Amino acid sequence: MFPNQWTPKYSPTYLEIEEYFGGFNFGGGNGQLDLASLEFDWACG
């Protein structure tokens, strides 16, 4: 996990996306989605 600000307390199964994902620009930062609890966090950089 490489978040820009802090590391969320997620399970070992998570999905992380960078600011450019599938042709979309999310404006900076990384997003993390915990697949076990479906919690989402966005860290801006």
BAFIMI-858697 format. One record per residue: x, y negated, z negated of N, C-alpha, C in turn; residue number from 0; residue in one letter. Coordinates in steps of 0.001 Angstrom, whole numbers, plus 524288, in hexadecimal, padded with zeros to 5 digits. Atoms other than C-alpha are relative to their C-alpha. Last residue first. Layout:
# BAFIMI-858697
SITE     n.u     n.v     n.w    ca.u    ca.v    ca.w     c.u     c.v     c.w   seq   type
SITE       X       Y       Z       X       Y       Z       X       Y       Z   NUM      a
...
# end
This chain:
# BAFIMI-858697
SITE     n.u     n.v     n.w    ca.u    ca.v    ca.w     c.u     c.v     c.w   seq   type
SITE   7FA71   8011F   8008D   7FCBC   7C7CD   808E5   80196   7FAD7   80206    44      g
SITE   7FE3C   803E9   7FC32   7EEB9   7CB34   8063C   805B6   7FEB9   7FF18    43      c
SITE   7FBB2   80314   80222   7EB71   7D7C8   7FF02   801FB   7FC5A   80444    42      a
SITE   7FD24   802C3   7FBEB   7DE24   7DDA0   80221   80413   7FC9C   7FD6D    41      w
SITE   7FD08   8047E   801DF   7D809   7E7F5   7F95E   802D9   7FD98   8049F    40      d
SITE   7FD01   802B7   7FBFD   7CD72   7F208   7FC1F   802B9   7FB4F   7FD8C    39      f
SITE   7FE95   8054A   801A6   7C792   7FC43   7F309   80377   7FDA1   80439    38      e
SITE   801B3   803F5   7FC40   7C16F   807FA   7F9ED   800B8   7FA71   7FE0A    37      l
SITE   803E2   80349   802A7   7C393   8109C   7EDCE   7FDA0   7FBD7   80383    36      s
SITE   802B7   7FD0C   80412   7CAAE   81C19   7F433   7FBA7   7FCC5   7FD7F    35      a
SITE   803CD   7FC77   7FDA1   7CE74   8157B   80111   7FD00   80334   7FBF5    34      l
SITE   7FF8D   7FB0B   802DA   7D518   809FD   7FA50   7FBB1   8039C   801FE    33      d
SITE   80504   7FD97   80121   7D57D   7FF3B   804A6   800FD   8053B   7FD5F    32      l
SITE   7FFAC   7FAA1   801E6   7E169   7F64E   8052C   7FA86   801E2   7FEA1    31      q
SITE   804AB   7FE07   8028E   7E23B   7E9E3   80D42   800C1   805A5   7FE65    30      g
SITE   800F5   7FA66   7FF71   7EED3   7E2EB   81090   7FB03   80169   7FD1E    29      n
SITE   800A0   7FC9C   80489   7F183   7D482   81297   7FF26   805AC   80167    28      g
SITE   7FBA0   7FF7C   8039C   7EFA3   7CA7F   81D44   7FEC5   80373   7FB65    27      g
SITE   7FE42   804EF   80232   7E438   7C55C   8253C   80454   80062   7FBFE    26      g
SITE   802D3   8012F   804C9   7DCA8   7D1D9   827FD   8022B   7FB45   7FD21    25      f
SITE   7FC66   802A3   80380   7E141   7D290   8361E   7FCDE   7FE53   7FB3E    24      n
SITE   80236   80439   80325   7D9C6   7DCAE   83E04   80444   7FD9D   7FC9A    23      f
SITE   800D1   80495   7FCC5   7DF93   7E4DD   8490A   7FDA5   7FB62   7FD1A    22      g
SITE   803A4   7FEF6   7FBBC   7DDBF   7F192   841A8   7FED8   7FB51   80370    21      g
SITE   80221   7FAAF   8001D   7E424   7EC92   8353A   7FC12   80090   8046E    20      f
SITE   8018F   7FEB3   7FAA8   7ECF2   7E09F   83415   7FE45   805AB   80014    19      y
SITE   8033A   80450   7FE16   7ED44   7DBA7   825F1   7FE47   800D1   805A2    18      e
SITE   7FD05   804D7   7FFC7   7F1E7   7E901   82142   7FC84   7FBBA   80240    17      e
SITE   7FFC0   80273   7FADE   7E8E7   7F413   81D5F   8031E   7FAF4   7FF86    16      i
SITE   7FE0B   80557   8001F   7EA4F   7FD71   811E7   80037   7FDE9   8058C    15      e
SITE   7FED5   801D2   7FABB   7E22C   809A8   81001   801C5   7FA5E   7FF8F    14      l
SITE   80194   80550   7FEBB   7E1D1   810A0   802F5   8018D   7FED4   805A2    13      y
SITE   80254   80031   7FAC5   7E29F   81E77   7FDB6   7FDDE   7FA89   800FE    12      t
SITE   7FC1C   7FED5   7FBEE   7EC55   81EFB   7F259   7FDCD   7FFCE   8058F    11      p
SITE   7FED3   7FA68   7FFDF   7E23F   81810   7E9B2   8041B   80104   80444    10      s
SITE   8032D   7FCBC   7FC8F   7E2DD   80962   7E810   801A0   805B5   7FF8B     9      y
SITE   7FFFB   7FAC6   8025F   7E7CD   80070   7DD46   7FC47   80382   80313     8      k
SITE   804BD   7FE60   802C9   7EA3E   7F467   7E5C1   8007A   80592   7FDE7     7      p
SITE   80192   7FAB1   7FE91   7F843   7F06D   7E8EF   7FB21   80183   7FCFA     6      t
SITE   7FFD1   7FC56   8045C   7FABF   7E1C5   7E89B   7FE16   80552   801DE     5      w
SITE   80012   80280   8051E   7FD2C   7D63F   7F1C5   80097   803DD   7FB7D     4      q
SITE   7FCEB   804D2   80053   800E3   7DA13   7FFA6   80051   7FDCE   7FA89     3      n
SITE   8031B   804CA   8004A   7FC49   7E82F   7FF3E   80385   7FB3E   7FF49     2      p
SITE   7FCD1   804B2   7FF81   8059A   7F2DB   8040A   7FCA1   7FB0E   7FFCB     1      f
SITE   80356   80490   80000   80000   80000   80000   80384   7FB32   80000     0      m
# end
